[in-house]
Structure formats: structure tokens, C-alpha cells
Amino acid sequence: MNTTPLLPNFLAGRWQDGAGHAATLHDPVLGTPLVRVSSAGLDLAEGFAFSREQGGAALRALTYKQRAALLGEIVKVLQANRDAYYEIATANCGTTTKDSAVDIDGGIFTLGYYAKQGEALGDAKLLLDGERIRMAKDPVFQTQHILSPTRGVALFINAFNFPSWGLWEKAAPALLSGVPVIVKPATATAWLTQRMVKDVVDAGILPAGALSVVCGSSAGLMDQLQPFDVVSFTGSAATARIIRSHPAVVADSVRCNIEADSLNSALLDPAATEGSEAFNLLVNEVVREMTVKSGQKCTAIRRIFVPLELFDEVAQAISAKLAKVTVGNPRSEGVRMGALVSMEQKHSVLHGITELLHESEMLFDGSEVALIDADPATSACVAPTLLGHRDPGQATTLHEVEVFGPVATLMAYEDEDEAWELIRRGDGSLVASVYSEDPAFIARAAAELGSCHGRVHAISPDVAAMQSGHGNVMPMSLHGGPGRAGGGEELGGLRALGFYHRRSAVQGSTAALDALAATATPLKY
């Protein structure tokens, strides 16, 4: 008999155990079994109908201000249980306390942000989109665009790297919009998501059906979607293609948001010199991005572009800092970087390094780093690895393959035009960061790179002490990216509400539009 606890699913307003074979979640450092998950045997049709009809109706009956207050209550519950979440993250995700905070506290912060934003929307149930527009010579007949909460359910299929933030950065604007949520966390790290949902459910904050969690296989979830539902996916480009080709999306026009692979870049101003502020800022940020959460962030820096004449100096500076990064068991004192989430992920990262080495040279070899309180043979620990290429225009794989771990490639460029061209070879990314002391160069970089990135993060000495970080996704800024990054958009302040609303034009008399406006509030970004 398997004594490893089975996590129940919360669907159709009740806790339900999955049947049949259950997947076991393991400690990625010690290899010990933690919990099991299964979604087999669940009546998904019942669960989706319950959320759509019960949860959706109850949420839409509330105003934005009332729904914002619910988000505030969720924040209180999550804050009260933070210690438990950190314990789960260490055991299940292999992260240090500092790295767990990026996920746990980042999710709570995002919820709090949308609670405040929603409160400002007031006692309304509709949003006014823009000003009225006259439709005839006589101003009595006009058109007003409005945004109404979609009468469906929001399905979230999330990645393994952010089991907390990945849930709440999507759920916050969805619940604020009045749309019920069903989350399917990645199996490898589902424990933290399930525990957070359980705490919120046990607190009785939300209406029945407003928040559900399905752990285990995602089989059958997409089949339940109907025309007014929405689906948001974070993960691999291969799975994204499957989601986009599903009949619910193709035939029923289910709204779909995708965040996929991304070869994010860091760019050093060609005018920088060794030891300059811009030089040091880039080196520090690269090391941070390579090591936070063991490089398992969709926004992490994967390609580093520097002037050819500074290639060796940057390589030496980054390598010197990486050599001081201690890797191993996150429970052990002095360990700065923990493990990847699973042995499967470790094998994927090691394979990816081998693949990239066909087109690059090794600048800092993580395989030579000794682990602290972790067995290299059985733990999922991989130390930071820096690769390099002095003529990346001749490379192909380096601009196509993302290794989702503590791996980055240093690349040289000769002038600005080559830098723009090389960065664009990523075919669309979530973020590019620019390191410069020259506002004019930053402006040129933003103009050149904005169309192929969801975010351009400019770091100059005057903002060095307060900048939020290349890889930190803040709720007031857009998250997403074109092309291979998925083509999706999340967050961006109140812009996030657009995904969960339907825009329509109301054409009528001034009196009728006045009556409509009395029930709505203008949406101001």
C-alpha cells in the first residue's frame, strides 16, 4: 500500500480524490517521495458547468470593488500561511528561501496590487472603453464601447517554475473581472498551488465555484471549453501548438493566451568600458538571472550581447562571480542556489548544454562545481554554466534552443546594427534588458527592440538602486511577447482585465447611454 499522501482536487464545489494511478512528486535534492496527484475519474463536465454557472453568476453579481475586497481577503489568508508555503517550496521545488520568495511573495504582491486597482473601479459591473463617438449630425445618436465580463470560465494550464505566482498573476485579474478560475498546475510542483487553493477554499472567501484546482493529467480539460471560456497557458512551444490547434480554439473561438519559450537578451552599450557602471550592472544582472530559481524563469537572460572588444573582460567578470555561487541542498547554511525541480529537468538541461556546445565554447563549466550536501548522482542540482561565441551571426542553434536552467551564452557584436539583428534572431522574446549610461542609446534600443519584445528593461546608473530586475515580472507592466514567446499578453495593470471581458459597441440615444454609464466606470490604464 502506498502511504504517500494523495492530494485531493477541488472541483464542482467539493474536494475529490483522483482514481487510478497517481503521479508521485519528489524532493529534487533528496529524492524522497512527498505527495501524489491524480485527476483520473473526475467528472470534468460537471466541474466546468458548476464553475461557469454557479461561480460565474455569483462573481458577476458583485461589483468590481466587492471583488477587489475578496482579493484583499485572499492576501490575508496567504500571508498567514507563508511559512507552510516556504516549507513546501523547499521540499518540492528545491529552492532557497530567497528564491522561494520570488514565487510566493511575488504572487501575494500581485494579488494585493489588483485588490487596490479593483477598489478604484468602484461600485460598477461594467467598464466604459473610451469616449462616446457621435454617429450622426445630431449628437443625440452616439456609440459607446463597453467591456462586459465574459460569461465563461478561465482555465489556467501552468508551468512548473512558478506554482504560486503563476496562479495568482492570472487569477487576480480573472476574479476581479468576475470570471471563475480552474487551475491545472504542472504536476512536478503542484503541491504548492493545491495548498494555496485549499487555504483559500477553507477560509470561505470566494463563492462556490469561483476557484478550482485539478492536479495531475490535463487530459480532457480542453474538451470542456465553450465559446465564452478562456484558456491561458504557460509552458513549452510544443504544448502551445497542441492548445492552439484544439477544436475549442479553432472552431469555437475560445480566447487563448500563450506564453512559451523565450530567448531573452541582455545588451551592453557599445560605448561601455571595462569596469564602467554599465559594464558592472550587466555583469551583476546576468549572474543574478542565471542563479535565481536555478535559472528556471521564463524571463531569465539566455543570450548576452557585448561589444567584441569587451568579450573576454565580460566573460572573466561573469565567471569570477559564478565561481562564488554555492550550489546544493537549499536547507544547508550558505547555499545560494538550490536544485532544478526534477531529475527529468536536470537531464533536459544537461542535454541542452551539450547541444549548445556544438556551436559555442565553454567559458565557465558548472560541472566542475562541488555541490553542498547534495549527491551529484541523485540530486537535480546543476551549477551555472556560461557558454560563449565570438561570431554569433554564424550560429543557428544558439538563437533557437532555450536551455531552461542556469545556462546563458555570451555573444559578441561589432556595431549597433549587428546587435539589433542578432537579438531579433530570437524571433520574439519576453524581455530584453539594456545596460547604458546614455539615454539616447537606450531610446534607440527601445525603438529597435520594442516590436519583438513584450518588455524592454533599461538599466542605467541613475535607476540602478531601484530597478526591479530584468527577470522580475511586475503587475503594472506588460508580461508576454510576440513570435516564439507565444504572442500573448498578461498583466500590464488594468490592461489584464481585457482578456476576461468582451468588448461591444452600444449605439443609442444620449439618454440611453447616460443610463448605461450610471452602471459602469471608465477604464483608465
C-alpha angles and dihedrals in degrees: 000000000000109000095186106115118256114223112225123227122233110222135142089016096300142081113258133181118225117238133228124015115009126203115237121225115214138200101255093214103039098026093225119145114252113175139336131234134197136165095183116130097018117140095235094177090057092047095050092045091050092051093043096047106028103028096037096048092048093049094046090052088066127075124241089256092053092048089048088055089055089055088052090053090050089054090056092051094048093047090052090056100041095116092059091049092053091052091051093047092052092049100039104029100031092228130147118242091258093051093045088057090063088062104032102036090035090059093046091048091052091051090051091049092055091045088060094042092050094049088059090057088068132196098340135116099198135047126225111224109206131323128312116270124212113239100185141029088261107067091218090089113063143147128237124188115219136186118222125187109258113250095231144075129275113229115198119195103187139195127245098244100071111031091164107033092036089061101041100041087061099033095050097065092035095055091041088054092052097252121133118234133224112184126196106191121201108272097234094064102019095123096081094047092048093048093050092050089047092054092050092046093047089051090059094225102137131052116262110279095019095108127026135166129205116190125195127022121020091211112138097009096107090047090066096059120113131193098275095044123098131213127203120191132188117185144063126359089235093060090042089060090053091051093047092051095050114117091239089064099034100041105022097037094232105183109251131195119190132190110182141157118336134187096204119195141216118203128197118206111253088230092061120113132205110283094011119137092255091049092052093044091055093047093050094047094048092053091048093049093048093052109033106102086355090288092299096136125114087221098048119128110261102165124040117197119199135161111276092240090059097045096104094042093051091045091053094046094050092044092051091055094043089054088064094053110107114213130195144066107014090213091064121093115254097021109135100179127037133194139300112259097259146358087254089059091046091055090049092052094047090049090049093052090053090050094050092047089067086074103026145048126245111251100168118014112211092188089074094058115106115232123229116232092338131107110232090212098054107023126082093230118135120176122223116283125198120197128184146202125186095196105032092167086078093054128091110172093050089063095044110039123070116199104206099216143057094322131117136163125224113217132187128222132186103209142358096269092055090048092055091047094049094048091049089056086079084077094224130341141191097240145000121193123208124204115200145128091214117087090197092057091048090051091051091048092051091050093047098043104032095088093057099040136060090215137018110202111199116197118190129162093260092062099031095107095049106031114122097227136262094265102034111105109213119199094231092060130065119266119198138059145220129258117005089006087073104261092253136131129211135169116358092149113277090352085085090069091067092075091059097044134069118228118220136166119236113202116193151104124315089248093053092047090049089055091049092048090055088068097043141061127219114256108230118180 
